[in-house]
Amino acid sequence: MEYAVTVRLKKGQNVFEQGSNTQGFFCIRSGAVKLALNAGNGDSMTVDLYSDSGMLGHHCMVSPTNFYTATCLTDAEVCFIPKSAVAKIKPPASLDSKIRNQIGGDYIRLNEIISSLRTKSTLQRTAEVLVRLQATFGSDNDGAVNLYVTKGELANIIGSSVESVFRTLGRLRQKKYINFEKSKIWIKDESKLRAIARLNS
Protein backbone atom coordinates (compact mmCIF):
# COMPACT_ATOMS: atom_id res chain seq x y z
CA MET A 1 0.00 0.00 0.00
CA GLU A 2 1.51 3.30 -1.13
CA TYR A 3 0.30 5.18 1.95
CA ALA A 4 1.85 2.76 4.48
CA VAL A 5 5.01 3.72 6.34
CA THR A 6 7.19 1.15 8.11
CA VAL A 7 8.46 2.21 11.53
CA ARG A 8 11.08 0.33 13.56
CA LEU A 9 10.87 0.72 17.32
CA LYS A 10 13.06 -0.42 20.20
CA LYS A 11 11.93 -2.38 23.23
CA GLY A 12 10.34 0.05 25.69
CA GLN A 13 9.36 2.65 23.08
CA ASN A 14 5.72 3.71 22.77
CA VAL A 15 3.84 3.20 19.53
CA PHE A 16 1.36 5.83 20.75
CA GLU A 17 0.43 7.35 24.11
CA GLN A 18 -2.83 7.67 26.00
CA GLY A 19 -4.42 11.07 25.38
CA SER A 20 -2.47 11.79 22.19
CA ASN A 21 -4.20 12.51 18.91
CA THR A 22 -5.09 9.45 16.88
CA GLN A 23 -3.15 9.55 13.62
CA GLY A 24 -4.07 6.23 12.03
CA PHE A 25 -3.71 2.46 12.14
CA PHE A 26 -0.65 0.45 13.16
CA CYS A 27 -0.19 -3.13 11.97
CA ILE A 28 2.51 -5.13 13.76
CA ARG A 29 4.84 -6.79 11.26
CA SER A 30 7.09 -8.27 13.94
CA GLY A 31 7.53 -8.00 17.69
CA ALA A 32 5.34 -7.83 20.79
CA VAL A 33 3.32 -4.84 22.04
CA LYS A 34 1.23 -4.29 25.17
CA LEU A 35 -1.78 -2.00 25.44
CA ALA A 36 -2.02 -0.27 28.84
CA LEU A 37 -4.31 2.17 30.58
CA ASN A 38 -3.21 4.83 33.05
CA ALA A 39 -5.19 3.98 36.18
CA GLY A 40 -5.21 7.61 37.39
CA ASN A 41 -2.94 7.06 40.41
CA GLY A 42 0.27 6.83 38.45
CA ASP A 43 -0.05 3.08 37.95
CA SER A 44 -0.34 1.48 34.53
CA MET A 45 -2.77 -1.37 33.89
CA THR A 46 -2.09 -3.75 30.99
CA VAL A 47 -5.34 -4.52 29.18
CA ASP A 48 -4.16 -6.52 26.17
CA LEU A 49 -1.16 -8.00 24.35
CA TYR A 50 -0.41 -8.10 20.63
CA SER A 51 2.04 -10.00 18.44
CA ASP A 52 2.76 -10.35 14.71
CA SER A 53 -0.16 -9.25 12.46
CA GLY A 54 -1.94 -7.51 15.37
CA MET A 55 -3.66 -4.20 14.60
CA LEU A 56 -3.46 -1.14 16.85
CA GLY A 57 -5.09 2.29 16.77
CA HIS A 58 -8.05 1.32 14.60
CA HIS A 59 -10.27 3.25 17.03
CA CYS A 60 -9.06 6.34 15.12
CA MET A 61 -12.18 5.75 13.02
CA VAL A 62 -14.40 6.82 15.91
CA SER A 63 -12.21 8.77 18.37
CA PRO A 64 -9.89 11.82 18.02
CA THR A 65 -7.64 10.69 20.90
CA ASN A 66 -5.98 7.47 22.03
CA PHE A 67 -7.55 5.89 25.08
CA TYR A 68 -4.52 3.70 25.78
CA THR A 69 -0.73 3.59 25.55
CA ALA A 70 0.88 0.98 23.29
CA THR A 71 4.42 0.01 24.34
CA CYS A 72 6.88 -2.39 22.70
CA LEU A 73 7.75 -5.41 24.84
CA THR A 74 10.44 -6.32 22.28
CA ASP A 75 12.06 -4.58 19.33
CA ALA A 76 9.23 -4.22 16.84
CA GLU A 77 8.46 -3.26 13.27
CA VAL A 78 5.07 -1.68 12.67
CA CYS A 79 3.33 -0.48 9.54
CA PHE A 80 1.59 2.89 9.95
CA ILE A 81 -1.39 3.87 7.79
CA PRO A 82 -2.57 7.48 8.35
CA LYS A 83 -6.24 8.37 8.72
CA SER A 84 -6.03 10.55 5.62
CA ALA A 85 -5.10 7.47 3.59
CA VAL A 86 -7.99 5.50 5.08
CA ALA A 87 -10.37 8.26 3.93
CA LYS A 88 -8.92 8.14 0.39
CA ILE A 89 -9.34 4.38 0.16
CA LYS A 90 -13.12 4.85 0.60
CA PRO A 91 -14.02 1.31 1.68
CA PRO A 92 -17.47 0.01 0.70
CA ALA A 93 -20.23 0.57 3.24
CA SER A 94 -20.22 -3.13 4.24
CA LEU A 95 -16.49 -3.05 5.03
CA ASP A 96 -16.80 0.24 6.89
CA SER A 97 -19.62 -1.26 8.96
CA LYS A 98 -17.51 -4.36 9.64
CA ILE A 99 -14.60 -2.21 10.86
CA ARG A 100 -16.86 -0.23 13.17
CA ASN A 101 -18.42 -3.42 14.53
CA GLN A 102 -14.92 -4.75 15.20
CA ILE A 103 -14.06 -1.56 17.07
CA GLY A 104 -17.23 -1.85 19.14
CA GLY A 105 -16.37 -5.47 19.96
CA ASP A 106 -12.84 -4.45 20.96
CA TYR A 107 -14.18 -1.80 23.35
CA ILE A 108 -16.49 -4.30 25.01
CA ARG A 109 -13.68 -6.85 25.36
CA LEU A 110 -11.19 -4.29 26.71
CA ASN A 111 -13.72 -2.97 29.22
CA GLU A 112 -14.32 -6.52 30.42
CA ILE A 113 -10.56 -7.04 30.84
CA ILE A 114 -10.17 -3.74 32.72
CA SER A 115 -13.05 -4.62 35.05
CA SER A 116 -11.53 -8.05 35.61
CA LEU A 117 -8.08 -6.67 36.41
CA ARG A 118 -9.52 -4.18 38.90
CA THR A 119 -11.36 -6.83 40.89
CA LYS A 120 -8.94 -9.78 40.76
CA SER A 121 -6.16 -10.62 43.21
CA THR A 122 -2.49 -10.75 42.23
CA LEU A 123 -2.74 -14.54 42.00
CA GLN A 124 -5.74 -14.34 39.66
CA ARG A 125 -4.19 -11.58 37.53
CA THR A 126 -0.91 -13.50 37.26
CA ALA A 127 -2.71 -16.66 36.14
CA GLU A 128 -4.73 -14.65 33.60
CA VAL A 129 -1.68 -12.90 32.17
CA LEU A 130 0.21 -16.19 31.83
CA VAL A 131 -2.71 -17.71 29.91
CA ARG A 132 -2.90 -14.64 27.65
CA LEU A 133 0.86 -14.68 27.04
CA GLN A 134 0.66 -18.32 25.94
CA ALA A 135 -2.37 -17.66 23.71
CA THR A 136 -0.85 -14.55 22.11
CA PHE A 137 2.78 -15.58 21.59
CA GLY A 138 2.67 -19.37 21.52
CA SER A 139 5.55 -21.63 22.54
CA ASP A 140 9.20 -21.77 21.56
CA ASN A 141 11.14 -24.94 20.66
CA ASP A 142 11.53 -25.78 24.36
CA GLY A 143 7.80 -25.43 25.03
CA ALA A 144 8.22 -22.16 26.96
CA VAL A 145 6.07 -19.09 26.32
CA ASN A 146 7.58 -17.45 23.25
CA LEU A 147 8.10 -14.09 24.95
CA TYR A 148 11.00 -13.74 27.33
CA VAL A 149 10.47 -11.18 30.09
CA THR A 150 12.18 -10.36 33.35
CA LYS A 151 10.25 -10.59 36.60
CA GLY A 152 10.13 -6.77 36.59
CA GLU A 153 8.64 -6.67 33.10
CA LEU A 154 6.12 -9.36 34.02
CA ALA A 155 5.16 -7.45 37.18
CA ASN A 156 4.56 -4.36 35.05
CA ILE A 157 2.28 -6.32 32.72
CA ILE A 158 0.38 -7.83 35.67
CA GLY A 159 0.18 -4.50 37.52
CA SER A 160 1.77 -5.57 40.80
CA SER A 161 5.11 -5.37 42.62
CA VAL A 162 8.05 -7.56 41.61
CA GLU A 163 8.13 -9.16 45.07
CA SER A 164 4.43 -10.04 44.97
CA VAL A 165 4.63 -11.49 41.47
CA PHE A 166 7.75 -13.50 42.31
CA ARG A 167 6.03 -15.01 45.35
CA THR A 168 2.98 -15.78 43.25
CA LEU A 169 5.05 -17.49 40.54
CA GLY A 170 6.69 -19.55 43.28
CA ARG A 171 3.27 -20.69 44.54
CA LEU A 172 2.19 -21.67 41.03
CA ARG A 173 5.45 -23.55 40.44
CA GLN A 174 5.08 -25.37 43.76
CA LYS A 175 1.66 -26.58 42.63
CA LYS A 176 3.27 -27.65 39.32
CA TYR A 177 1.00 -25.39 37.27
CA ILE A 178 4.02 -23.60 35.75
CA ASN A 179 7.79 -23.69 35.75
CA PHE A 180 10.20 -20.81 35.17
CA GLU A 181 13.90 -20.21 34.77
CA LYS A 182 15.40 -16.74 34.33
CA SER A 183 13.23 -15.08 31.65
CA LYS A 184 11.49 -18.24 30.41
CA ILE A 185 8.12 -19.54 31.63
CA TRP A 186 6.54 -22.93 30.93
CA ILE A 187 2.78 -23.44 31.28
CA LYS A 188 2.29 -26.92 32.74
CA ASP A 189 -1.43 -26.89 33.52
CA GLU A 190 -3.38 -24.23 31.64
CA SER A 191 -6.74 -25.52 32.88
CA LYS A 192 -5.70 -24.88 36.49
CA LEU A 193 -4.52 -21.36 35.60
CA ARG A 194 -7.82 -20.67 33.84
CA ALA A 195 -9.72 -21.85 36.89
CA ILE A 196 -7.69 -19.57 39.16
CA ALA A 197 -8.18 -16.61 36.80
CA ARG A 198 -11.90 -17.37 36.39
CA LEU A 199 -11.53 -17.56 32.63
CA ASN A 200 -13.96 -19.42 30.43
CA SER A 201 -12.58 -22.57 28.84
Secondary structure as GFF3:
##gff-version 3
##sequence-region A 1 201
A	DSSP	beta_strand	5	9	.	.	.	ID=ss1
A	DSSP	beta_strand	14	16	.	.	.	ID=ss2
A	DSSP	beta_strand	24	30	.	.	.	ID=ss3
A	DSSP	beta_strand	33	38	.	.	.	ID=ss4
A	DSSP	beta_strand	44	50	.	.	.	ID=ss5
A	DSSP	beta_strand	55	56	.	.	.	ID=ss6
A	DSSP	three_ten_helix	58	61	.	.	.	ID=ss7
A	DSSP	beta_strand	69	72	.	.	.	ID=ss8
A	DSSP	beta_strand	76	82	.	.	.	ID=ss9
A	DSSP	alpha_helix	83	89	.	.	.	ID=ss10
A	DSSP	alpha_helix	93	119	.	.	.	ID=ss11
A	DSSP	alpha_helix	122	137	.	.	.	ID=ss12
A	DSSP	alpha_helix	151	158	.	.	.	ID=ss13
A	DSSP	alpha_helix	162	174	.	.	.	ID=ss14
A	DSSP	beta_strand	178	181	.	.	.	ID=ss15
A	DSSP	beta_strand	184	187	.	.	.	ID=ss16
A	DSSP	alpha_helix	190	197	.	.	.	ID=ss17
###
